[in-house]
């Protein structure tokens, strides 16, 4: 598995992904204030962790051009739009 760590800058989580492979770590759920997550154009596989729904501020997710499988986690009422 090859991915960058999640950095906290000014209380906001920033994730830098480039040429990554493996799965999306469940620890991404710790980034409650994450608003955008760009995972596109990598070699990620597996399913998205349900912990992603803990990112209450998440508004935009880019997933295209990966080998992800499974369902997108149910964000239910956490989505405002």
FIMARDO-57972 format. One record per atom (N, C-alpha, C): x, y negated, z negated. Coordinates in steps of 0.02 Angstrom, whole numbers, always signed. Layout:
REC	X	Y	Z $
...
//
This chain:
REC	+42	+58	+0 $
REC	+0	+0	+0 $
REC	+45	-61	+0 $
REC	+28	-108	+43 $
REC	+70	-168	+49 $
REC	+25	-229	+52 $
REC	+22	-267	-2 $
REC	-16	-329	-2 $
REC	+15	-377	-50 $
REC	+0	-439	-41 $
REC	+29	-489	-85 $
REC	-10	-492	-150 $
REC	+21	-521	-199 $
REC	-14	-530	-262 $
REC	-60	-591	-258 $
REC	-105	-595	-304 $
REC	-150	-652	-308 $
REC	-118	-704	-352 $
REC	-114	-764	-327 $
REC	-83	-819	-364 $
REC	-136	-865	-392 $
REC	-126	-890	-452 $
REC	-172	-938	-482 $
REC	-140	-1007	-479 $
REC	-174	-1052	-444 $
REC	-149	-1120	-436 $
REC	-203	-1168	-459 $
REC	-189	-1208	-509 $
REC	-238	-1257	-535 $
REC	-304	-1223	-553 $
REC	-301	-1165	-581 $
REC	-361	-1129	-602 $
REC	-399	-1095	-545 $
REC	-375	-1100	-483 $
REC	-408	-1068	-427 $
REC	-364	-1011	-402 $
REC	-396	-956	-384 $
REC	-359	-899	-357 $
REC	-347	-909	-283 $
REC	-287	-898	-262 $
REC	-269	-903	-192 $
REC	-235	-838	-172 $
REC	-259	-806	-120 $
REC	-230	-743	-99 $
REC	-202	-751	-29 $
REC	-140	-731	-20 $
REC	-108	-734	+45 $
REC	-100	-663	+71 $
REC	-132	-649	+126 $
REC	-130	-583	+156 $
REC	-102	-588	+226 $
REC	-52	-549	+240 $
REC	-24	-548	+307 $
REC	+6	-480	+321 $
REC	-15	-452	+377 $
REC	+13	-386	+397 $
REC	+5	-336	+341 $
REC	-51	-337	+307 $
REC	-63	-293	+250 $
REC	-95	-228	+271 $
REC	-80	-177	+232 $
REC	-111	-112	+243 $
REC	-130	-84	+175 $
REC	-170	-32	+175 $
REC	-194	-3	+112 $
REC	-264	-28	+98 $
REC	-283	-29	+35 $
REC	-351	-49	+17 $
REC	-350	-116	-20 $
REC	-408	-146	-24 $
REC	-416	-208	-61 $
REC	-417	-191	-136 $
REC	-374	-220	-176 $
REC	-371	-201	-247 $
REC	-432	-225	-286 $
REC	-454	-185	-333 $
REC	-511	-203	-376 $
REC	-496	-265	-417 $
REC	-433	-280	-428 $
REC	-414	-338	-469 $
REC	-435	-404	-436 $
REC	-456	-402	-373 $
REC	-479	-463	-341 $
REC	-540	-491	-378 $
REC	-576	-450	-413 $
REC	-634	-472	-452 $
REC	-616	-520	-508 $
REC	-552	-523	-527 $
REC	-531	-569	-580 $
REC	-530	-641	-556 $
REC	-535	-652	-491 $
REC	-533	-719	-463 $
REC	-604	-747	-459 $
REC	-631	-765	-515 $
REC	-700	-789	-519 $
REC	-712	-853	-479 $
REC	-661	-895	-470 $
REC	-670	-958	-434 $
REC	-648	-955	-361 $
REC	-634	-895	-337 $
REC	-614	-887	-267 $
REC	-673	-907	-222 $
REC	-661	-951	-174 $
REC	-714	-974	-130 $
REC	-708	-946	-59 $
REC	-647	-931	-37 $
REC	-635	-904	+30 $
REC	-585	-846	+25 $
REC	-598	-793	+62 $
REC	-553	-736	+62 $
REC	-542	-714	+135 $
REC	-482	-722	+159 $
REC	-466	-705	+228 $
REC	-427	-640	+230 $
REC	-462	-588	+252 $
REC	-432	-521	+257 $
REC	-426	-499	+329 $
REC	-443	-543	+376 $
REC	-444	-523	+446 $
REC	-374	-510	+474 $
REC	-373	-471	+528 $
REC	-312	-456	+566 $
REC	-258	-421	+524 $
REC	-278	-371	+487 $
REC	-233	-330	+448 $
REC	-246	-257	+464 $
REC	-219	-213	+425 $
REC	-231	-141	+434 $
REC	-261	-113	+370 $
REC	-308	-150	+341 $
REC	-340	-128	+278 $
REC	-388	-72	+292 $
REC	-392	-24	+246 $
REC	-437	+33	+254 $
REC	-474	+44	+189 $
REC	-521	+90	+192 $
REC	-561	+104	+133 $
REC	-620	+56	+128 $
REC	-651	+55	+70 $
REC	-708	+11	+61 $
REC	-690	-49	+18 $
REC	-732	-100	+21 $
REC	-722	-159	-21 $
REC	-741	-142	-93 $
REC	-702	-162	-142 $
REC	-718	-145	-211 $
REC	-780	-183	-235 $
REC	-821	-151	-276 $
REC	-881	-183	-303 $
REC	-862	-243	-347 $
REC	-801	-244	-373 $
REC	-778	-299	-414 $
REC	-778	-366	-377 $
REC	-779	-362	-311 $
REC	-781	-423	-270 $
REC	-843	-465	-287 $
REC	-896	-433	-309 $
REC	-957	-470	-327 $
REC	-948	-512	-390 $
REC	-895	-503	-427 $
REC	-881	-543	-486 $
REC	-853	-612	-467 $
REC	-836	-621	-404 $
REC	-810	-686	-380 $
REC	-870	-730	-365 $
REC	-897	-761	-417 $
REC	-960	-798	-412 $
REC	-956	-857	-363 $
REC	-897	-885	-352 $
REC	-890	-942	-308 $
REC	-877	-923	-236 $
REC	-873	-859	-221 $
REC	-855	-836	-153 $
REC	-910	-855	-103 $
REC	-890	-891	-50 $
REC	-937	-913	+0 $
REC	-920	-887	+70 $
REC	-857	-875	+85 $
REC	-835	-854	+151 $
REC	-787	-796	+145 $
REC	-800	-744	+185 $
REC	-755	-685	+187 $
REC	-745	-667	+260 $
REC	-682	-659	+280 $
REC	-665	-638	+347 $
REC	-638	-567	+342 $
REC	-669	-520	+379 $
REC	-651	-449	+374 $
REC	-631	-418	+441 $
REC	-640	-454	+496 $
REC	-632	-423	+562 $
REC	-561	-399	+575 $
REC	-557	-350	+619 $
REC	-494	-320	+642 $
REC	-456	-284	+586 $
REC	-492	-240	+552 $
REC	-464	-195	+501 $
REC	-494	-126	+512 $
REC	-479	-79	+470 $
REC	-508	-12	+472 $
REC	-550	+0	+409 $
REC	-586	-51	+388 $
REC	-628	-44	+328 $
REC	-688	+1	+342 $
REC	-711	+35	+291 $
REC	-769	+78	+298 $
REC	-815	+70	+237 $
REC	-873	+99	+241 $
REC	-919	+94	+185 $
REC	-962	+32	+188 $
REC	-999	+21	+134 $
REC	-1045	-34	+131 $
REC	-1013	-96	+101 $
REC	-1039	-153	+120 $
REC	-1019	-215	+88 $
REC	-1053	-217	+20 $
REC	-1017	-233	-33 $
REC	-1048	-235	-100 $
REC	-1109	-281	-101 $
REC	-1158	-264	-141 $
REC	-1219	-303	-147 $
REC	-1207	-362	-194 $
REC	-1208	-421	-165 $
REC	-1197	-482	-204 $
REC	-1262	-505	-237 $
REC	-1318	-477	-217 $
REC	-1383	-492	-248 $
REC	-1395	-567	-254 $
REC	-1410	-588	-314 $
REC	-1427	-658	-326 $
REC	-1366	-702	-337 $
REC	-1305	-673	-332 $
REC	-1246	-715	-342 $
REC	-1234	-760	-283 $
REC	-1265	-746	-225 $
REC	-1258	-789	-166 $
REC	-1309	-845	-170 $
REC	-1286	-906	-158 $
REC	-1332	-963	-161 $
REC	-1361	-981	-93 $
REC	-1330	-958	-39 $
REC	-1355	-973	+28 $
REC	-1381	-911	+63 $
//
